[in-house]
Amino acid sequence: MTISESVATALASAAIPTLAVLVGILINHQRLSDFARSVDRRFVDLTRNIDQRFIEVNRHVDDVRDSLRADMFRIEQVLDARLKHLEEHQ
């Protein structure tokens, strides 16, 4: 059983483009996978940066709150001393 030249040409003309398309699909799949990994890596880095910024903002808010409490305590002490002074001299 021999394959005629026209049948071989028909098979080759159908098989070669099919293989070319399959190779292209595989290459694109690999490139898309690399791109997805890159985007995931960037997203993780961005999330870490945002988390770090929130930690810094929380620390700053805590520092300001502690400073305000200390200032309010000093003001309270001064006002108490003045009030005591006024009460003693009445």
Secondary structure, DSSP 8 states (H G I E B T S, - for coil): ----HHHHHHHHHHHHHHHHHHHHHHHHHHHHHHHHHHHHHHHHHHHHHHHHHHHHHHHHHHHHHHHHHHHHHHHHHHHHHHHHHHHHT-
